[in-house]
Amino acid sequence: MKLASVRHEVAESPLELLEYVMERGWGDGLPVIPPTEERVAAMVEASGRPPDESRGRIPHLFGDATIEKIAVNAAMAGCRPEYMPVLVTAVDAIFDPIYNLPGVQGTTNCIAQLIVVHGPARGALEINCKENLFGQGWRANATIGRAFRFILQNIGGAKPGDTDRSTFGHQGKFSSCIGENEEASPWPPLHVERGLERADSAVTVIAVDPHIMVNDAASTDGEGVLQSIASSMMQAGSNNALFGGEMVVVLGPEHVDMLVRDGWDPPRIRAFLYERGRVPTFLFAPANLERARGRRDDLLAREDLESVPVVDDVDSICLFVAGGLGKHSLVIPTFGNTHSVTRKIDYSFNG
Amino acid sequence: MFEAFGRKKARALGFAGLPLVSIPHPITGIPLDTVQTHADGIFESVAESLTLAPPEDEG
C-alpha cells in the first residue's frame, strides 16, 4: 500500500514521542501510539477504501480528510483498525450543512463533538452503552472520540489556544463517543426514527455543550420524571434558549421503565418537554431576551411573550436511551446553531 | 485577538495577502457608542482595503 504522509524519525521512548507530538501541536496532552506505516496501513485497509480518497476538507484550515490522514489520527489515538468505518462515517456526517461545522470549529463556546453509535456495530466494536458510558474504561469509546478530536484538530486545523478559541473548552474534547442503549427500551432507536433499519449500524454526530444530569429518584410516575427533565432544560443563558437548534435528552433505563409503564412514548415525551421546558421570559436578562428575539423572530415576536421554547419545534428534541442503573437522565444542550446528523455506516466493502 | 486566526484562515483559502482590518476585542456586549467609535476608527482602512488593487495571491 502506498502511503503519502511525511515520515518522522522519533526515538522509541514514549516520553520522547509525546514531546515530539506536543511540540508540533498534534496531541491532546496524553501519550499517543506511534502511527507507524504498518499501523496506518492496517487502518486504511479496515476502512475498505483507498488511502488517497478524500472525504472532504475540514474547516478552519481546510485540510484534506483523506482516508490515510484519518487513519494516521486513528492510529495515534489508539484505535483498533475495525473502528475506521465509524470514524469515516462520522467525518462524512459533519459535512452536512445543518451541522454548521465552520461555526462549531470556530466558536468561543464550550463545544464537544459527540459521536453516538447505533445498531450492531456497538456490540461488534464493544462500544459501551451502559454504566459510565461517557467515562473511562472502554477502549472503543475512548479512542474513537479521541481520534475524532485529533481529526478536527490536525486535519481541520482547530488548534487549542490558536485557531480553536473556545473560552473554556469541554471535557468531551478529549473524547466523546457512546453507544445508544437500544436494548433498554421498547422504542425504535434514534437511527430507526431517522429512517434507517434496525439492522443497520449508524453514527450520529452532535455538537454538544456541557451535560446536565437530572437526578429524580423520588418521583413515582413518568410525568414526575419528565417534569424534572423539563426543568433542567430551562436555562435562559443557554445557546438553545438564544438560538433554538436542537437539544439532546438522554433517558436513563430506570426512567425509561417508569415512562413505558405509564404509557409514554417518544412523540408524547417530546411534546411534554417542549411545553414544560419553556423558559419564562422573566428569567432572561433583558438584553439577552432581545438577542434571542433577534435570532428567533418568527417564534418570539409576540409582545406579550411569556416564555421561550428551548428549541423551535418538538422534533428538535433529540431523544434516545443510554446509560445504566440509577434514577438519572441527562439533558445536553447544544451549540444552538446546529442540528445533529445521522449516517449509516457503510460496510458494503465487506461483501 | 483573532487577527492571527483570520490570517491563517485566509492563507488556507489561498488569499494570504487578503487585507484585514482589526478592531479591539470584544465586539459583543459593548455600548452602542463604543461600536460607533470602533466603526469610525476603521472607516478609512476599510475604504482603502476595498479600493486598493487586489494582492497577487499564491492560489
Interface residues (C-beta under 8 A of the other chain):
Chain A: H60 L61 F62 G157 D162 T163 R165
Chain B: F2 A4 F5 K8 K9 A12 L13
